Amino acid sequence: MSLEKAFGSVLRCLRQDRGLSQEALGFESGYHRTYISLLERGQKSPSLQTIFNLSKALKIAPADLIKQVEFRTHSLL
């Protein structure tokens, strides 16, 4: 699984676990709903700033978000 797809999968799970729509997450993080959708589908690669902004909106440490992505890429090899 590519890093982009793994990131998108983790992002979607975290968003849904928190009961947020793509629009609500976009509002909280400062991004448009369509950008959140592109990230979740693995069609865009997030910048470091984006990771930090999304982490803040999801109330998770950026390092923990990255750890989940790393785990997902290794567990699906």
PDB file of N, CA, C and O in Angstrom:
ATOM      1  N   MET A   1       0.862  -1.181   0.000  1.00  0.00           N
ATOM      2  CA  MET A   1       0.000   0.000   0.000  1.00  0.00           C
ATOM      3  C   MET A   1       0.901   1.235   0.000  1.00  0.00           C
ATOM      4  O   MET A   1       1.882   1.298   0.742  1.00  0.00           O
ATOM      5  N   SER A   2       0.562   2.202  -0.831  1.00  0.00           N
ATOM      6  CA  SER A   2       1.347   3.436  -0.887  1.00  0.00           C
ATOM      7  C   SER A   2       1.152   4.250   0.388  1.00  0.00           C
ATOM      8  O   SER A   2       0.164   4.082   1.103  1.00  0.00           O
ATOM      9  N   LEU A   3       2.095   5.118   0.655  1.00  0.00           N
ATOM     10  CA  LEU A   3       1.980   5.994   1.822  1.00  0.00           C
ATOM     11  C   LEU A   3       0.744   6.877   1.729  1.00  0.00           C
ATOM     12  O   LEU A   3       0.069   7.117   2.730  1.00  0.00           O
ATOM     13  N   GLU A   4       0.450   7.359   0.526  1.00  0.00           N
ATOM     14  CA  GLU A   4      -0.715   8.222   0.350  1.00  0.00           C
ATOM     15  C   GLU A   4      -2.009   7.480   0.680  1.00  0.00           C
ATOM     16  O   GLU A   4      -2.892   8.020   1.346  1.00  0.00           O
ATOM     17  N   LYS A   5      -2.111   6.237   0.207  1.00  0.00           N
ATOM     18  CA  LYS A   5      -3.323   5.447   0.481  1.00  0.00           C
ATOM     19  C   LYS A   5      -3.410   5.104   1.965  1.00  0.00           C
ATOM     20  O   LYS A   5      -4.493   5.139   2.549  1.00  0.00           O
ATOM     21  N   ALA A   6      -2.273   4.772   2.576  1.00  0.00           N
ATOM     22  CA  ALA A   6      -2.259   4.460   4.008  1.00  0.00           C
ATOM     23  C   ALA A   6      -2.652   5.687   4.818  1.00  0.00           C
ATOM     24  O   ALA A   6      -3.439   5.585   5.759  1.00  0.00           O
ATOM     25  N   PHE A   7      -2.105   6.855   4.455  1.00  0.00           N
ATOM     26  CA  PHE A   7      -2.461   8.085   5.158  1.00  0.00           C
ATOM     27  C   PHE A   7      -3.958   8.345   5.018  1.00  0.00           C
ATOM     28  O   PHE A   7      -4.631   8.669   5.997  1.00  0.00           O
ATOM     29  N   GLY A   8      -4.470   8.204   3.809  1.00  0.00           N
ATOM     30  CA  GLY A   8      -5.890   8.439   3.569  1.00  0.00           C
ATOM     31  C   GLY A   8      -6.780   7.508   4.366  1.00  0.00           C
ATOM     32  O   GLY A   8      -7.811   7.923   4.895  1.00  0.00           O
ATOM     33  N   SER A   9      -6.386   6.263   4.451  1.00  0.00           N
ATOM     34  CA  SER A   9      -7.155   5.282   5.209  1.00  0.00           C
ATOM     35  C   SER A   9      -7.173   5.623   6.698  1.00  0.00           C
ATOM     36  O   SER A   9      -8.219   5.550   7.343  1.00  0.00           O
ATOM     37  N   VAL A  10      -6.019   5.995   7.238  1.00  0.00           N
ATOM     38  CA  VAL A  10      -5.933   6.392   8.649  1.00  0.00           C
ATOM     39  C   VAL A  10      -6.750   7.656   8.884  1.00  0.00           C
ATOM     40  O   VAL A  10      -7.487   7.751   9.866  1.00  0.00           O
ATOM     41  N   LEU A  11      -6.620   8.621   7.986  1.00  0.00           N
ATOM     42  CA  LEU A  11      -7.361   9.875   8.121  1.00  0.00           C
ATOM     43  C   LEU A  11      -8.867   9.615   8.150  1.00  0.00           C
ATOM     44  O   LEU A  11      -9.577  10.165   8.991  1.00  0.00           O
ATOM     45  N   ARG A  12      -9.349   8.785   7.240  1.00  0.00           N
ATOM     46  CA  ARG A  12     -10.779   8.468   7.180  1.00  0.00           C
ATOM     47  C   ARG A  12     -11.241   7.788   8.476  1.00  0.00           C
ATOM     48  O   ARG A  12     -12.284   8.138   9.029  1.00  0.00           O
ATOM     49  N   CYS A  13     -10.463   6.822   8.951  1.00  0.00           N
ATOM     50  CA  CYS A  13     -10.833   6.120  10.193  1.00  0.00           C
ATOM     51  C   CYS A  13     -10.891   7.075  11.377  1.00  0.00           C
ATOM     52  O   CYS A  13     -11.842   7.040  12.158  1.00  0.00           O
ATOM     53  N   LEU A  14      -9.884   7.926  11.515  1.00  0.00           N
ATOM     54  CA  LEU A  14      -9.861   8.882  12.624  1.00  0.00           C
ATOM     55  C   LEU A  14     -11.035   9.855  12.531  1.00  0.00           C
ATOM     56  O   LEU A  14     -11.677  10.169  13.533  1.00  0.00           O
ATOM     57  N   ARG A  15     -11.303  10.324  11.322  1.00  0.00           N
ATOM     58  CA  ARG A  15     -12.413  11.273  11.118  1.00  0.00           C
ATOM     59  C   ARG A  15     -13.739  10.624  11.490  1.00  0.00           C
ATOM     60  O   ARG A  15     -14.548  11.212  12.207  1.00  0.00           O
ATOM     61  N   GLN A  16     -13.955   9.421  11.001  1.00  0.00           N
ATOM     62  CA  GLN A  16     -15.213   8.725  11.277  1.00  0.00           C
ATOM     63  C   GLN A  16     -15.344   8.364  12.753  1.00  0.00           C
ATOM     64  O   GLN A  16     -16.433   8.452  13.319  1.00  0.00           O
ATOM     65  N   ASP A  17     -14.238   7.958  13.381  1.00  0.00           N
ATOM     66  CA  ASP A  17     -14.263   7.638  14.816  1.00  0.00           C
ATOM     67  C   ASP A  17     -14.689   8.837  15.651  1.00  0.00           C
ATOM     68  O   ASP A  17     -15.287   8.682  16.716  1.00  0.00           O
ATOM     69  N   ARG A  18     -14.379  10.025  15.165  1.00  0.00           N
ATOM     70  CA  ARG A  18     -14.722  11.250  15.887  1.00  0.00           C
ATOM     71  C   ARG A  18     -16.075  11.817  15.463  1.00  0.00           C
ATOM     72  O   ARG A  18     -16.504  12.860  15.957  1.00  0.00           O
ATOM     73  N   GLY A  19     -16.738  11.124  14.546  1.00  0.00           N
ATOM     74  CA  GLY A  19     -18.066  11.542  14.112  1.00  0.00           C
ATOM     75  C   GLY A  19     -18.067  12.807  13.276  1.00  0.00           C
ATOM     76  O   GLY A  19     -19.043  13.557  13.273  1.00  0.00           O
ATOM     77  N   LEU A  20     -16.966  13.045  12.562  1.00  0.00           N
ATOM     78  CA  LEU A  20     -16.855  14.250  11.740  1.00  0.00           C
ATOM     79  C   LEU A  20     -17.124  13.934  10.276  1.00  0.00           C
ATOM     80  O   LEU A  20     -16.725  12.881   9.778  1.00  0.00           O
ATOM     81  N   SER A  21     -17.791  14.835   9.599  1.00  0.00           N
ATOM     82  CA  SER A  21     -17.925  14.742   8.151  1.00  0.00           C
ATOM     83  C   SER A  21     -16.645  15.303   7.532  1.00  0.00           C
ATOM     84  O   SER A  21     -15.843  15.938   8.217  1.00  0.00           O
ATOM     85  N   GLN A  22     -16.461  15.068   6.246  1.00  0.00           N
ATOM     86  CA  GLN A  22     -15.315  15.671   5.559  1.00  0.00           C
ATOM     87  C   GLN A  22     -15.399  17.190   5.641  1.00  0.00           C
ATOM     88  O   GLN A  22     -14.386  17.869   5.805  1.00  0.00           O
ATOM     89  N   GLU A  23     -16.595  17.706   5.528  1.00  0.00           N
ATOM     90  CA  GLU A  23     -16.783  19.155   5.595  1.00  0.00           C
ATOM     91  C   GLU A  23     -16.408  19.698   6.975  1.00  0.00           C
ATOM     92  O   GLU A  23     -15.753  20.735   7.079  1.00  0.00           O
ATOM     93  N   ALA A  24     -16.823  19.001   8.027  1.00  0.00           N
ATOM     94  CA  ALA A  24     -16.506  19.448   9.391  1.00  0.00           C
ATOM     95  C   ALA A  24     -15.006  19.389   9.650  1.00  0.00           C
ATOM     96  O   ALA A  24     -14.444  20.307  10.247  1.00  0.00           O
ATOM     97  N   LEU A  25     -14.353  18.314   9.206  1.00  0.00           N
ATOM     98  CA  LEU A  25     -12.902  18.224   9.374  1.00  0.00           C
ATOM     99  C   LEU A  25     -12.211  19.321   8.576  1.00  0.00           C
ATOM    100  O   LEU A  25     -11.250  19.930   9.046  1.00  0.00           O
ATOM    101  N   GLY A  26     -12.699  19.567   7.382  1.00  0.00           N
ATOM    102  CA  GLY A  26     -12.136  20.642   6.572  1.00  0.00           C
ATOM    103  C   GLY A  26     -12.253  21.985   7.257  1.00  0.00           C
ATOM    104  O   GLY A  26     -11.306  22.771   7.257  1.00  0.00           O
ATOM    105  N   PHE A  27     -13.404  22.254   7.838  1.00  0.00           N
ATOM    106  CA  PHE A  27     -13.621  23.518   8.544  1.00  0.00           C
ATOM    107  C   PHE A  27     -12.665  23.641   9.725  1.00  0.00           C
ATOM    108  O   PHE A  27     -12.045  24.687   9.922  1.00  0.00           O
ATOM    109  N   GLU A  28     -12.546  22.574  10.510  1.00  0.00           N
ATOM    110  CA  GLU A  28     -11.693  22.595  11.703  1.00  0.00           C
ATOM    111  C   GLU A  28     -10.211  22.721  11.361  1.00  0.00           C
ATOM    112  O   GLU A  28      -9.440  23.300  12.127  1.00  0.00           O
ATOM    113  N   SER A  29      -9.819  22.182  10.221  1.00  0.00           N
ATOM    114  CA  SER A  29      -8.401  22.177   9.855  1.00  0.00           C
ATOM    115  C   SER A  29      -8.018  23.274   8.867  1.00  0.00           C
ATOM    116  O   SER A  29      -6.834  23.515   8.632  1.00  0.00           O
ATOM    117  N   GLY A  30      -9.023  23.942   8.288  1.00  0.00           N
ATOM    118  CA  GLY A  30      -8.736  25.025   7.350  1.00  0.00           C
ATOM    119  C   GLY A  30      -8.614  24.587   5.901  1.00  0.00           C
ATOM    120  O   GLY A  30      -8.035  25.301   5.083  1.00  0.00           O
ATOM    121  N   TYR A  31      -9.156  23.416   5.577  1.00  0.00           N
ATOM    122  CA  TYR A  31      -9.088  22.912   4.206  1.00  0.00           C
ATOM    123  C   TYR A  31     -10.494  22.695   3.651  1.00  0.00           C
ATOM    124  O   TYR A  31     -11.459  22.547   4.401  1.00  0.00           O
ATOM    125  N   HIS A  32     -10.587  22.680   2.338  1.00  0.00           N
ATOM    126  CA  HIS A  32     -11.868  22.446   1.676  1.00  0.00           C
ATOM    127  C   HIS A  32     -12.206  20.957   1.731  1.00  0.00           C
ATOM    128  O   HIS A  32     -11.316  20.107   1.748  1.00  0.00           O
ATOM    129  N   ARG A  33     -13.485  20.658   1.756  1.00  0.00           N
ATOM    130  CA  ARG A  33     -13.963  19.279   1.795  1.00  0.00           C
ATOM    131  C   ARG A  33     -13.383  18.437   0.662  1.00  0.00           C
ATOM    132  O   ARG A  33     -13.070  17.264   0.865  1.00  0.00           O
ATOM    133  N   THR A  34     -13.238  19.013  -0.513  1.00  0.00           N
ATOM    134  CA  THR A  34     -12.721  18.243  -1.647  1.00  0.00           C
ATOM    135  C   THR A  34     -11.261  17.851  -1.437  1.00  0.00           C
ATOM    136  O   THR A  34     -10.834  16.791  -1.893  1.00  0.00           O
ATOM    137  N   TYR A  35     -10.491  18.699  -0.750  1.00  0.00           N
ATOM    138  CA  TYR A  35      -9.095  18.364  -0.455  1.00  0.00           C
ATOM    139  C   TYR A  35      -9.038  17.211   0.549  1.00  0.00           C
ATOM    140  O   TYR A  35      -8.212  16.308   0.413  1.00  0.00           O
ATOM    141  N   ILE A  36      -9.907  17.240   1.547  1.00  0.00           N
ATOM    142  CA  ILE A  36      -9.985  16.140   2.516  1.00  0.00           C
ATOM    143  C   ILE A  36     -10.316  14.847   1.773  1.00  0.00           C
ATOM    144  O   ILE A  36      -9.729  13.802   2.054  1.00  0.00           O
ATOM    145  N   SER A  37     -11.241  14.912   0.838  1.00  0.00           N
ATOM    146  CA  SER A  37     -11.619  13.743   0.045  1.00  0.00           C
ATOM    147  C   SER A  37     -10.435  13.214  -0.761  1.00  0.00           C
ATOM    148  O   SER A  37     -10.208  12.005  -0.811  1.00  0.00           O
ATOM    149  N   LEU A  38      -9.688  14.106  -1.386  1.00  0.00           N
ATOM    150  CA  LEU A  38      -8.512  13.692  -2.163  1.00  0.00           C
ATOM    151  C   LEU A  38      -7.473  13.023  -1.269  1.00  0.00           C
ATOM    152  O   LEU A  38      -6.868  12.023  -1.657  1.00  0.00           O
ATOM    153  N   LEU A  39      -7.266  13.571  -0.079  1.00  0.00           N
ATOM    154  CA  LEU A  39      -6.330  12.961   0.866  1.00  0.00           C
ATOM    155  C   LEU A  39      -6.805  11.569   1.264  1.00  0.00           C
ATOM    156  O   LEU A  39      -6.018  10.623   1.274  1.00  0.00           O
ATOM    157  N   GLU A  40      -8.076  11.442   1.587  1.00  0.00           N
ATOM    158  CA  GLU A  40      -8.618  10.159   2.036  1.00  0.00           C
ATOM    159  C   GLU A  40      -8.557   9.094   0.948  1.00  0.00           C
ATOM    160  O   GLU A  40      -8.431   7.907   1.249  1.00  0.00           O
ATOM    161  N   ARG A  41      -8.643   9.500  -0.292  1.00  0.00           N
ATOM    162  CA  ARG A  41      -8.567   8.541  -1.398  1.00  0.00           C
ATOM    163  C   ARG A  41      -7.135   8.276  -1.846  1.00  0.00           C
ATOM    164  O   ARG A  41      -6.901   7.488  -2.763  1.00  0.00           O
ATOM    165  N   GLY A  42      -6.173   8.939  -1.196  1.00  0.00           N
ATOM    166  CA  GLY A  42      -4.769   8.730  -1.534  1.00  0.00           C
ATOM    167  C   GLY A  42      -4.351   9.392  -2.825  1.00  0.00           C
ATOM    168  O   GLY A  42      -3.346   9.008  -3.424  1.00  0.00           O
ATOM    169  N   GLN A  43      -5.113  10.390  -3.265  1.00  0.00           N
ATOM    170  CA  GLN A  43      -4.801  11.074  -4.516  1.00  0.00           C
ATOM    171  C   GLN A  43      -3.948  12.320  -4.319  1.00  0.00           C
ATOM    172  O   GLN A  43      -3.457  12.903  -5.285  1.00  0.00           O
ATOM    173  N   LYS A  44      -3.774  12.720  -3.076  1.00  0.00           N
ATOM    174  CA  LYS A  44      -2.901  13.855  -2.738  1.00  0.00           C
ATOM    175  C   LYS A  44      -2.001  13.427  -1.598  1.00  0.00           C
ATOM    176  O   LYS A  44      -2.379  12.615  -0.753  1.00  0.00           O
ATOM    177  N   SER A  45      -0.812  13.985  -1.590  1.00  0.00           N
ATOM    178  CA  SER A  45       0.144  13.715  -0.523  1.00  0.00           C
ATOM    179  C   SER A  45       0.171  14.929   0.405  1.00  0.00           C
ATOM    180  O   SER A  45       0.379  16.049  -0.061  1.00  0.00           O
ATOM    181  N   PRO A  46      -0.035  14.729   1.710  1.00  0.00           N
ATOM    182  CA  PRO A  46      -0.099  15.879   2.618  1.00  0.00           C
ATOM    183  C   PRO A  46       1.277  16.467   2.910  1.00  0.00           C
ATOM    184  O   PRO A  46       2.267  15.742   3.003  1.00  0.00           O
ATOM    185  N   SER A  47       1.325  17.772   3.052  1.00  0.00           N
ATOM    186  CA  SER A  47       2.560  18.426   3.488  1.00  0.00           C
ATOM    187  C   SER A  47       2.687  18.262   4.997  1.00  0.00           C
ATOM    188  O   SER A  47       1.748  17.831   5.666  1.00  0.00           O
ATOM    189  N   LEU A  48       3.837  18.603   5.515  1.00  0.00           N
ATOM    190  CA  LEU A  48       4.044  18.550   6.961  1.00  0.00           C
ATOM    191  C   LEU A  48       3.064  19.475   7.671  1.00  0.00           C
ATOM    192  O   LEU A  48       2.516  19.119   8.715  1.00  0.00           O
ATOM    193  N   GLN A  49       2.842  20.660   7.110  1.00  0.00           N
ATOM    194  CA  GLN A  49       1.887  21.602   7.695  1.00  0.00           C
ATOM    195  C   GLN A  49       0.482  21.011   7.708  1.00  0.00           C
ATOM    196  O   GLN A  49      -0.253  21.171   8.682  1.00  0.00           O
ATOM    197  N   THR A  50       0.112  20.335   6.636  1.00  0.00           N
ATOM    198  CA  THR A  50      -1.206  19.704   6.560  1.00  0.00           C
ATOM    199  C   THR A  50      -1.360  18.628   7.628  1.00  0.00           C
ATOM    200  O   THR A  50      -2.406  18.531   8.269  1.00  0.00           O
ATOM    201  N   ILE A  51      -0.323  17.823   7.819  1.00  0.00           N
ATOM    202  CA  ILE A  51      -0.364  16.781   8.852  1.00  0.00           C
ATOM    203  C   ILE A  51      -0.587  17.409  10.222  1.00  0.00           C
ATOM    204  O   ILE A  51      -1.392  16.910  11.009  1.00  0.00           O
ATOM    205  N   PHE A  52       0.116  18.492  10.511  1.00  0.00           N
ATOM    206  CA  PHE A  52      -0.044  19.158  11.804  1.00  0.00           C
ATOM    207  C   PHE A  52      -1.439  19.760  11.952  1.00  0.00           C
ATOM    208  O   PHE A  52      -2.048  19.646  13.016  1.00  0.00           O
ATOM    209  N   ASN A  53      -1.952  20.395  10.904  1.00  0.00           N
ATOM    210  CA  ASN A  53      -3.288  20.999  10.970  1.00  0.00           C
ATOM    211  C   ASN A  53      -4.376  19.944  11.145  1.00  0.00           C
ATOM    212  O   ASN A  53      -5.297  20.123  11.941  1.00  0.00           O
ATOM    213  N   LEU A  54      -4.268  18.855  10.406  1.00  0.00           N
ATOM    214  CA  LEU A  54      -5.256  17.783  10.535  1.00  0.00           C
ATOM    215  C   LEU A  54      -5.172  17.125  11.909  1.00  0.00           C
ATOM    216  O   LEU A  54      -6.195  16.803  12.515  1.00  0.00           O
ATOM    217  N   SER A  55      -3.962  16.931  12.390  1.00  0.00           N
ATOM    218  CA  SER A  55      -3.780  16.334  13.721  1.00  0.00           C
ATOM    219  C   SER A  55      -4.437  17.178  14.801  1.00  0.00           C
ATOM    220  O   SER A  55      -5.099  16.655  15.697  1.00  0.00           O
ATOM    221  N   LYS A  56      -4.249  18.470  14.708  1.00  0.00           N
ATOM    222  CA  LYS A  56      -4.859  19.374  15.691  1.00  0.00           C
ATOM    223  C   LYS A  56      -6.383  19.261  15.638  1.00  0.00           C
ATOM    224  O   LYS A  56      -7.041  19.182  16.675  1.00  0.00           O
ATOM    225  N   ALA A  57      -6.933  19.255  14.432  1.00  0.00           N
ATOM    226  CA  ALA A  57      -8.387  19.161  14.275  1.00  0.00           C
ATOM    227  C   ALA A  57      -8.924  17.822  14.782  1.00  0.00           C
ATOM    228  O   ALA A  57     -10.047  17.745  15.280  1.00  0.00           O
ATOM    229  N   LEU A  58      -8.116  16.775  14.653  1.00  0.00           N
ATOM    230  CA  LEU A  58      -8.528  15.439  15.088  1.00  0.00           C
ATOM    231  C   LEU A  58      -8.149  15.155  16.540  1.00  0.00           C
ATOM    232  O   LEU A  58      -8.452  14.091  17.079  1.00  0.00           O
ATOM    233  N   LYS A  59      -7.483  16.125  17.161  1.00  0.00           N
ATOM    234  CA  LYS A  59      -7.062  15.991  18.567  1.00  0.00           C
ATOM    235  C   LYS A  59      -6.180  14.761  18.780  1.00  0.00           C
ATOM    236  O   LYS A  59      -6.414  13.940  19.668  1.00  0.00           O
ATOM    237  N   ILE A  60      -5.159  14.669  17.933  1.00  0.00           N
ATOM    238  CA  ILE A  60      -4.181  13.592  18.011  1.00  0.00           C
ATOM    239  C   ILE A  60      -2.807  14.209  17.757  1.00  0.00           C
ATOM    240  O   ILE A  60      -2.683  15.152  16.976  1.00  0.00           O
ATOM    241  N   ALA A  61      -1.793  13.685  18.404  1.00  0.00           N
ATOM    242  CA  ALA A  61      -0.435  14.180  18.174  1.00  0.00           C
ATOM    243  C   ALA A  61      -0.007  13.812  16.755  1.00  0.00           C
ATOM    244  O   ALA A  61      -0.289  12.706  16.295  1.00  0.00           O
ATOM    245  N   PRO A  62       0.671  14.726  16.055  1.00  0.00           N
ATOM    246  CA  PRO A  62       1.137  14.412  14.702  1.00  0.00           C
ATOM    247  C   PRO A  62       1.962  13.122  14.655  1.00  0.00           C
ATOM    248  O   PRO A  62       1.841  12.341  13.711  1.00  0.00           O
ATOM    249  N   ALA A  63       2.794  12.902  15.667  1.00  0.00           N
ATOM    250  CA  ALA A  63       3.615  11.684  15.700  1.00  0.00           C
ATOM    251  C   ALA A  63       2.741  10.433  15.779  1.00  0.00           C
ATOM    252  O   ALA A  63       3.062   9.412  15.171  1.00  0.00           O
ATOM    253  N   ASP A  64       1.645  10.510  16.520  1.00  0.00           N
ATOM    254  CA  ASP A  64       0.741   9.363  16.627  1.00  0.00           C
ATOM    255  C   ASP A  64       0.030   9.091  15.303  1.00  0.00           C
ATOM    256  O   ASP A  64      -0.208   7.939  14.940  1.00  0.00           O
ATOM    257  N   LEU A  65      -0.300  10.153  14.594  1.00  0.00           N
ATOM    258  CA  LEU A  65      -0.908   9.996  13.270  1.00  0.00           C
ATOM    259  C   LEU A  65       0.069   9.282  12.336  1.00  0.00           C
ATOM    260  O   LEU A  65      -0.309   8.343  11.635  1.00  0.00           O
ATOM    261  N   ILE A  66       1.318   9.728  12.329  1.00  0.00           N
ATOM    262  CA  ILE A  66       2.337   9.122  11.473  1.00  0.00           C
ATOM    263  C   ILE A  66       2.592   7.670  11.877  1.00  0.00           C
ATOM    264  O   ILE A  66       2.790   6.817  11.012  1.00  0.00           O
ATOM    265  N   LYS A  67       2.591   7.383  13.168  1.00  0.00           N
ATOM    266  CA  LYS A  67       2.782   5.998  13.632  1.00  0.00           C
ATOM    267  C   LYS A  67       1.683   5.092  13.096  1.00  0.00           C
ATOM    268  O   LYS A  67       1.943   3.955  12.702  1.00  0.00           O
ATOM    269  N   GLN A  68       0.464   5.595  13.084  1.00  0.00           N
ATOM    270  CA  GLN A  68      -0.648   4.793  12.556  1.00  0.00           C
ATOM    271  C   GLN A  68      -0.479   4.537  11.064  1.00  0.00           C
ATOM    272  O   GLN A  68      -0.782   3.449  10.575  1.00  0.00           O
ATOM    273  N   VAL A  69       0.007   5.547  10.345  1.00  0.00           N
ATOM    274  CA  VAL A  69       0.257   5.378   8.907  1.00  0.00           C
ATOM    275  C   VAL A  69       1.366   4.349   8.703  1.00  0.00           C
ATOM    276  O   VAL A  69       1.256   3.470   7.848  1.00  0.00           O
ATOM    277  N   GLU A  70       2.426   4.464   9.485  1.00  0.00           N
ATOM    278  CA  GLU A  70       3.536   3.514   9.380  1.00  0.00           C
ATOM    279  C   GLU A  70       3.058   2.093   9.674  1.00  0.00           C
ATOM    280  O   GLU A  70       3.401   1.159   8.949  1.00  0.00           O
ATOM    281  N   PHE A  71       2.275   1.931  10.726  1.00  0.00           N
ATOM    282  CA  PHE A  71       1.740   0.617  11.075  1.00  0.00           C
ATOM    283  C   PHE A  71       0.887   0.061   9.933  1.00  0.00           C
ATOM    284  O   PHE A  71       0.984  -1.117   9.589  1.00  0.00           O
ATOM    285  N   ARG A  72       0.063   0.912   9.361  1.00  0.00           N
ATOM    286  CA  ARG A  72      -0.832   0.467   8.283  1.00  0.00           C
ATOM    287  C   ARG A  72      -0.028   0.020   7.062  1.00  0.00           C
ATOM    288  O   ARG A  72      -0.383  -0.971   6.425  1.00  0.00           O
ATOM    289  N   THR A  73       1.042   0.728   6.727  1.00  0.00           N
ATOM    290  CA  THR A  73       1.836   0.341   5.552  1.00  0.00           C
ATOM    291  C   THR A  73       2.549  -0.984   5.793  1.00  0.00           C
ATOM    292  O   THR A  73       2.661  -1.800   4.877  1.00  0.00           O
ATOM    293  N   HIS A  74       3.030  -1.209   7.009  1.00  0.00           N
ATOM    294  CA  HIS A  74       3.748  -2.454   7.301  1.00  0.00           C
ATOM    295  C   HIS A  74       2.802  -3.633   7.486  1.00  0.00           C
ATOM    296  O   HIS A  74       3.151  -4.763   7.143  1.00  0.00           O
ATOM    297  N   SER A  75       1.622  -3.389   8.017  1.00  0.00           N
ATOM    298  CA  SER A  75       0.695  -4.493   8.275  1.00  0.00           C
ATOM    299  C   SER A  75       0.024  -4.990   7.001  1.00  0.00           C
ATOM    300  O   SER A  75      -0.542  -6.083   6.982  1.00  0.00           O
ATOM    301  N   LEU A  76       0.083  -4.199   5.946  1.00  0.00           N
ATOM    302  CA  LEU A  76      -0.586  -4.588   4.698  1.00  0.00           C
ATOM    303  C   LEU A  76       0.390  -5.015   3.609  1.00  0.00           C
ATOM    304  O   LEU A  76       0.007  -5.146   2.446  1.00  0.00           O
ATOM    305  N   LEU A  77       1.642  -5.231   3.978  1.00  0.00           N
ATOM    306  CA  LEU A  77       2.632  -5.657   2.975  1.00  0.00           C
ATOM    307  C   LEU A  77       2.440  -7.109   2.601  1.00  0.00           C
ATOM    308  O   LEU A  77       3.182  -7.637   1.773  1.00  0.00           O
TER     309      LEU A  77
END
